[in-house]
Amino acid sequence: MNPISIFCPVTNRSVGTGIETDWSTFFALQPLRLRVRCPDCGGRHDVAVGDGYLARSESGADGGRPDDNPRIESLLARLPEN
């Protein structure tokens, strides 16, 4: 299981939603919307699941991320360097 994360539209930082799922469920949920309280800016963000991404789990596992999903690569490229 991997956490669903979004980008805060105010700070452009990655924010966890508190929801963990697998890849097939993540793809099935993409049309749905989430309301997330953002710890970075303090606001509430109403976002489509498909605008988020699955982050790596704390164990570092990618949850079977498919190789043929170019959108995930572009979202991961937006993550700030540690």
C-alpha positions as CSV (number, residue, x, y, z in Angstrom):
1,M,0.0,0.0,0.0
2,N,1.2,3.5,-0.9
3,P,0.0,6.9,0.3
4,I,-1.9,9.2,-2.0
5,S,-0.2,12.6,-2.1
6,I,-1.1,15.9,-3.8
7,F,0.8,19.1,-4.4
8,C,-0.3,22.1,-2.4
9,P,-1.4,24.8,-5.0
10,V,-0.1,27.5,-2.6
11,T,3.4,26.2,-1.7
12,N,3.8,23.5,-4.5
13,R,5.0,21.1,-1.8
14,S,3.9,17.5,-1.6
15,V,1.2,16.9,1.0
16,G,-0.1,13.5,2.2
17,T,-3.8,12.9,2.2
18,G,-3.8,10.2,4.9
19,I,-5.2,7.6,2.4
20,E,-3.2,4.5,1.4
21,T,-4.1,2.3,-1.5
22,D,-2.7,0.1,-4.2
23,W,-2.2,1.1,-7.8
24,S,-5.2,-0.6,-9.3
25,T,-7.5,1.1,-6.7
26,F,-5.7,4.4,-7.3
27,F,-6.5,4.3,-11.0
28,A,-10.1,3.3,-10.3
29,L,-10.5,6.3,-7.9
30,Q,-9.0,8.9,-10.2
31,P,-12.4,10.6,-11.2
32,L,-13.3,11.1,-7.5
33,R,-12.4,14.2,-5.5
34,L,-10.8,14.6,-2.1
35,R,-10.9,17.5,0.3
36,V,-7.6,17.7,2.1
37,R,-6.6,20.0,5.0
38,C,-3.1,21.2,4.1
39,P,-0.5,21.3,6.9
40,D,1.7,23.5,4.8
41,C,-0.6,26.5,4.1
42,G,-3.4,25.7,6.5
43,G,-6.0,25.7,3.7
44,R,-8.4,23.1,2.4
45,H,-7.8,21.8,-1.1
46,D,-10.5,20.1,-3.2
47,V,-8.6,18.0,-5.7
48,A,-9.3,15.1,-8.0
49,V,-7.6,11.8,-7.0
50,G,-6.1,11.8,-10.5
51,D,-4.3,15.1,-9.8
52,G,-2.4,13.4,-7.0
53,Y,0.1,10.6,-7.1
54,L,1.1,7.5,-5.1
55,A,4.1,8.1,-3.0
56,R,6.5,5.4,-2.0
57,S,5.6,3.7,1.2
58,E,7.7,4.1,4.3
59,S,9.4,0.8,3.5
60,G,10.4,2.3,0.1
61,A,8.3,-0.1,-1.8
62,D,6.6,1.2,-5.0
63,G,3.5,-1.0,-4.6
64,G,3.9,-2.4,-8.1
65,R,3.9,0.9,-9.9
66,P,3.4,0.2,-13.6
67,D,6.2,1.2,-15.9
68,D,3.9,2.4,-18.7
69,N,2.4,5.4,-16.7
70,P,4.1,8.5,-18.1
71,R,1.9,10.8,-16.0
72,I,3.4,9.5,-12.8
73,E,6.9,10.3,-14.0
74,S,6.0,13.9,-14.6
75,L,4.4,14.2,-11.2
76,L,7.4,12.6,-9.5
77,A,9.6,15.1,-11.3
78,R,7.9,18.0,-9.5
79,L,8.9,16.7,-6.1
80,P,11.5,18.9,-4.4
81,E,15.0,17.6,-3.8
82,N,15.7,16.4,-0.3
